Amino acid sequence: MSNQQSGIPFEATSSLQGYTSGSTAVPHNTVNFSIIANSGNTNSFNTTNINYYGETDSSQSHAEILQCLYTSKYEEHRDRVREPVEGTCTWVTEHSRYKDWLGKKSSGLLWLSGDPGCGKSVIASFLINHLKIHTNAVVCYFFFKDDSEEQRSATFALCAILHQLFVQRISLGAFAREAFQAKGKGFTQEVNTLWNILVKAVAEGGRGEVICVVDALDECEERTLDQFVRRVVGLSRSQTSDFPLKFLVTGRPYHKIERELGSPATTIRLKGEDEVNAITTDVNRAIDEGIKNLESHWGQAGKLEYLRNQLKSAADRTFLWVSLVLEILKDSEDGSVEEFSDIVSSMPRDIPELYTKILNKSRYPDKARRILHIVVAATRPLTLEEMNAAVKIKPDHKSIKDLGDLAAGFDKSVKNLCGLFVRVIDSKIYLVHQTAREFLIKGSSPGRGNWQYTLCSQDSNFLLANICISYLSLEDFEKDPLEIDLSYPCLFDERYIGYLQKYPLLDYAATHWACHFRDSRARQKELFEFTRLIFQGRSERVLTWFKVYWANHRHSAFFPDDFTHLMIASWFGQRAVVEQLLQEGGEIDARSERYGTALNIAAFRKEKGIAGMLVQRNVKAYFRGRDYSVLYMRVAKDS
């Protein structure tokens, strides 16, 4: 007698497989979705394990592995760092602890710590060049930054390091092949997998020494920082004496990082905060260079010696303060001795007070605050074109024409509104420094003045969610939809690129609106009715933004053009929206041809909480051509 005939639960397996299209693999981790389902016979139940996973061709090329690892524009991120003034930073390479670390034949970790604004990132960039010139090692690097989604995670750091390693030593790419074949692009999302590939490639590849320079550990997200630091520290403990992998990391001397890195047994520490004379000498060199440039700018050769002395007496070993003051002097109205003297003598010695003074000069503080909300909340730096559209869009706008002129020259508007508090680099907008971000974001302490600690993360995300949803709601996307074939990579398709240029905020809004909506937290309900327009099933407006999202996230070749509002909310993990839609009823059991019901989708996306809500409301699951009422469910990620 069969298990089904006897009423004993039996196990079966079904799968929704990922595919490859061109060079784009589907990188889903395997998810077990176990249910006890009633197929209509109250005396017979069956237990089903549904595995969703990606498959890749075993013949994937080295180029495809490199494409998977290129998850961040790490070269562009380094370009954000200012060039060092000639003669500065050399104190590090002359320091005995640096020489000890570099001279070790085995793996080693050097931690260069320093206070905010003392030039750690500039030193890191300098050392990358120095190591490339003065060693035979493969030098790889990564710069963490809290203001960019692709600079916050250790997975991005390890992907960047491996990408540089495999570009410079092509044969080592073979060490990633096994993980790539098993997990597709998914292997790039796992710290442990990436680390093991790096260690094995260096240990067994026989291609010489590898040195990794990693800047600003304190700006890495906590979720992956612990994993990364634990492995880097463990390197010195576990490897043989001739293991040729070294790390040089920089960061503020925070207690948490100090606790992890501080052991002399595993870490050589160079305390920049204690190198008073060396830092002072470098700051003075920067002032000398700045005064020289200022004299040239204003045509006053040799006449600003008095300013040099004033700045040196006030700088307090802080490059950031010096660079800001020199920029203010450069932007002064007439360059007179009196004006220069007034600026320097009245300039606050404290960085927060200096930030307040800069922002207080804005003639339109509300507009400046809107820009700062956007910069702080954005998951990646916005371009000038994107920011221009974001500043102008309003919920009642119907068409792109309502935004008015989006002509060039917006960089001047940004500078007029926010002054030196923001920087424009390669047409992208950044805060001047990480301390500027910390100055703005509300914490437990009360701020001073009208700017310090005045931005709430929830409010910033609400504003940006509102901006994105308003833009995606424009009727242009219904009348002029994006028509591309997503069965092959479209990121380099001329029509796709041209469409995004025509609608400059579409790429950002389509890709990131959902995370801003999620992070609006308690304010989500204020936007709920507004989202209905961009959720209307199968409308051209929905298909347009969803295609852009799909292309950017490199999902499978099977683009779902038949998702309902509930399915989209389940896909993006929007619990409040799912709860509201379940209360309203409607087509809760609607089925997508490729992805099944909302319950299938929640399991596919590993949204356990949402899957549980759907099960409680008896939303059916669809397997092997049949609908099932789910009575018990388990969603778990395979290790």
WOKA-V799352 format. One record per pair of residues at least 24 apart in sequence whose C-alpha atoms are under 6 Angstrom apart, sorted by sequence separation. I is the first residue (numbers start at 1). J is the second residue. D is the distance in Angstrom with one decimal. If there is no record, write none. Layout:
I&J&D / I&J&D
This chain:
29&53&5.7 / 140&164&5.9 / 538&562&5.8 / 597&621&5.9 / 28&53&5.3 / 28&54&5.2 / 175&201&5.8 / 596&622&5.5 / 27&54&5.5 / 537&564&4.9 / 26&54&5.3 / 172&201&5.8 / 236&266&5.5 / 535&565&5.1 / 562&592&5.7 / 589&619&5.7 / 567&598&4.7 / 589&620&5.9 / 570&602&5.5 / 218&251&5.5 / 89&123&5.7 / 155&189&5.9 / 211&245&5.9 / 213&247&6.0 / 215&249&5.6 / 216&250&5.3 / 217&251&5.1 / 15&50&5.7 / 209&244&4.6 / 210&245&5.0 / 211&246&4.8 / 212&247&4.8 / 213&248&4.8 / 214&249&4.7 / 215&250&4.8 / 216&251&4.5 / 510&545&5.0 / 9&45&5.8 / 10&46&5.4 / 11&47&5.2 / 12&48&5.0 / 13&49&5.2 / 14&50&4.9 / 15&51&5.0 / 16&52&5.2 / 17&53&5.6 / 18&54&4.2 / 155&191&5.5 / 209&245&6.0 / 211&247&5.8 / 213&249&5.9 / 283&319&6.0 / 7&44&4.9 / 9&46&4.6 / 10&47&5.6 / 11&48&5.4 / 13&50&5.6 / 15&52&5.5 / 17&54&5.7 / 18&55&5.8 / 280&317&5.1 / 9&47&5.6 / 279&317&6.0 / 511&549&4.7 / 510&549&5.4 / 23&64&5.9 / 468&509&4.6 / 384&427&5.7 / 383&427&5.6 / 384&428&5.9 / 383&428&4.2 / 468&513&5.5 / 382&428&5.6 / 382&429&5.9 / 381&429&5.9 / 465&513&5.4 / 368&417&5.2 / 368&418&5.6 / 465&516&5.0 / 465&517&5.2 / 362&417&5.3 / 461&516&4.9 / 461&519&6.0 / 462&520&4.7 / 461&520&5.3 / 481&540&5.8 / 473&534&5.8 / 458&520&4.8 / 478&540&4.9 / 482&544&5.2 / 478&541&4.6 / 481&544&5.8 / 477&541&4.8 / 153&220&5.7 / 152&220&4.7 / 153&221&5.7 / 152&221&5.5 / 154&224&5.4 / 487&557&4.8 / 141&212&5.4 / 143&214&5.9 / 144&215&5.9 / 137&209&4.7 / 138&210&4.7 / 139&211&4.9 / 140&212&4.8 / 141&213&4.6 / 142&214&5.0 / 143&215&4.8 / 144&216&5.4 / 137&210&5.3 / 139&212&5.9 / 141&214&5.6 / 146&219&5.1 / 145&219&5.5 / 144&219&5.8 / 395&470&5.1 / 399&474&5.2 / 144&220&6.0 / 398&474&5.1 / 399&475&5.7 / 398&475&5.9 / 399&476&5.9 / 72&150&5.6 / 377&460&5.6 / 377&461&5.7 / 373&460&4.9 / 69&159&5.0 / 69&163&5.6 / 66&163&5.9 / 68&185&5.7 / 386&504&5.5 / 386&505&4.9 / 58&181&5.7 / 56&181&5.4 / 56&184&5.9 / 108&236&5.7 / 107&236&5.8 / 106&241&4.7 / 106&242&4.6 / 107&243&5.4 / 105&242&5.7 / 106&243&5.0 / 107&244&5.5 / 111&248&6.0 / 113&250&5.6 / 115&252&5.6 / 106&244&5.7 / 107&245&4.9 / 108&246&4.9 / 109&247&4.9 / 110&248&4.7 / 111&249&5.0 / 112&250&4.7 / 113&251&5.1 / 114&252&5.2 / 107&246&5.0 / 109&248&5.9 / 111&250&5.7 / 113&252&5.4 / 113&253&5.6 / 27&184&4.6 / 110&267&5.9 / 27&185&4.3 / 28&186&5.7 / 109&267&5.2 / 110&268&4.8 / 111&269&4.8 / 112&270&4.9 / 113&271&5.2 / 114&272&4.7 / 115&273&6.0 / 25&184&5.7 / 27&186&4.2 / 110&269&5.7 / 113&272&5.5 / 114&273&4.8 / 88&282&5.1 / 118&318&5.1 / 85&286&6.0 / 117&318&5.5 / 118&319&5.5 / 117&319&5.8 / 117&320&4.9 / 149&379&4.9 / 148&379&5.4 / 149&380&5.5 / 148&380&4.3 / 22&488&6.0 / 21&488&5.3 / 26&555&5.8 / 26&556&5.1 / 19&556&6.0 / 18&556&5.8 / 39&628&5.6 / 38&628&6.0 / 37&628&5.6 / 38&629&5.6 / 37&629&5.6 / 37&630&4.8 / 36&631&5.6 / 36&632&5.2 / 35&632&5.1 / 35&633&4.5 / 34&633&5.4 / 34&634&5.1 / 33&634&5.6 / 33&635&4.9 / 32&635&5.8 / 32&636&5.5 / 31&636&6.0 / 31&637&5.1
